[in-house]
């Protein structure tokens, strides 16, 4: 019995454990320093949000930037590369929760 004679619904909080994402390949391996290159990330254990989004972190020599990725399958994510001030290499990491990123690329 609840407040004002109405029944209350009990909601049991849930926590979902997922395996850590693994990045195996990034294609293409280069693009314009102006950004905008569509990059495909291949790996495993990718889990996106209900809208298909998944965070991708680009780690450059001076800073990290979180980019909006798109979950294609549990083994494929696409993202558009950001602009870069020079010919810098960046690593791309994927996160299933927005906090913990892979470190495989």
Buried (B, 14 or more C-beta within 10 A) or exposed (E): EEEEEEEEEEEEEEEEEEEBBBBEEBEEEEBEEEEEBEBEBBBBBBBBEEEEBBBBBBBBEEEEEEBEBBBBEBBBBBBBBBEBEEEEEBBBBBBBEEEEBBEBB
